[in-house]
């Protein structure tokens, strides 16, 4: 059976779906468009990246690197952030970084 839904009801359904997706995230994200650096090895080699969003738990960055190490450091001078990270996912030139808590 085919039921035709009204535009307002479809729009409300999409809003609810977006809210449910946002609620799955552990931390709220702040959208940005700032340059930062990825420190990729112990020699201090750096790759410039664009930070698309950031939260307490991680960040989404874009870089020209075709390969990233599993662990790196995000050096985000504009926000005075320097965090050890684990690469959680990579798709094309985008990467999701999870901040790693380092015990002293």
C-alpha positions in Angstrom: 0.0 0.0 0.0 1.3 3.4 -0.9 0.7 6.4 1.4 1.4 9.9 0.3 3.0 12.0 3.0 2.7 15.7 3.1 5.8 17.9 2.8 5.5 19.2 6.4 5.4 15.7 7.8 8.4 14.6 5.7 10.3 17.7 6.8 9.6 17.0 10.5 10.7 13.4 10.0 14.0 14.6 8.5 14.5 17.0 11.4 13.9 14.2 13.9 16.4 12.0 12.0 19.0 14.8 12.1 18.4 15.3 15.9 18.8 11.5 16.5 22.1 11.5 14.6 23.4 14.5 16.5 22.4 12.9 19.8 24.6 9.8 19.0 27.7 12.0 19.2 29.4 12.0 22.6 30.4 15.7 22.4 28.9 18.7 20.5 31.0 19.8 17.5 32.1 23.2 16.6 32.4 23.9 12.9 35.6 25.6 11.9 37.6 26.4 8.8 41.0 26.9 10.2 44.5 25.7 9.2 46.4 23.5 11.6 49.3 21.0 11.5 49.4 17.2 11.8 52.7 16.1 13.3 53.2 12.7 11.8 56.4 11.3 13.2 59.1 11.7 15.9 61.2 13.9 13.7 58.5 16.5 13.8 57.5 16.2 10.1 54.3 18.2 9.6 51.4 18.2 7.2 49.2 21.3 6.9 45.5 20.4 7.3 42.2 22.2 7.4 40.1 21.6 10.5 36.4 21.3 9.5 35.1 20.6 13.0 36.3 19.9 16.5 34.9 18.7 19.8 36.3 17.6 23.2 36.7 14.1 21.7 38.2 14.7 18.3 38.2 16.5 15.0 37.5 16.1 11.3 40.4 17.4 9.2 41.2 17.6 5.5 44.8 17.2 4.2 46.6 16.5 0.9 48.3 13.5 2.4 47.3 10.2 0.7 48.3 8.2 3.8 48.4 9.1 7.4 49.9 7.2 10.3 47.5 5.6 12.8 48.7 8.0 15.5 49.7 11.6 15.2 49.5 15.0 16.9 47.1 17.8 16.0 48.8 21.1 16.5 45.9 23.7 16.3 47.6 27.0 17.1 44.6 29.2 16.5 42.7 27.5 19.4 45.8 26.7 21.4 45.2 23.0 21.1 47.9 20.3 20.9 46.5 16.8 21.2 47.7 13.3 20.6 45.3 11.6 18.2 44.3 8.2 16.8 43.0 8.2 13.2 39.5 6.6 13.4 38.6 6.8 9.7 39.8 8.1 6.4 37.8 8.8 3.3 39.5 10.4 0.3 41.3 13.4 1.8 39.2 13.7 5.0 40.1 12.0 8.3 38.3 11.6 11.6 40.7 12.0 14.6 40.0 10.8 18.1 41.8 12.6 20.9 43.8 10.2 23.0 44.1 10.8 26.8 47.7 10.6 27.8 48.3 9.7 31.4 51.1 11.6 33.2 
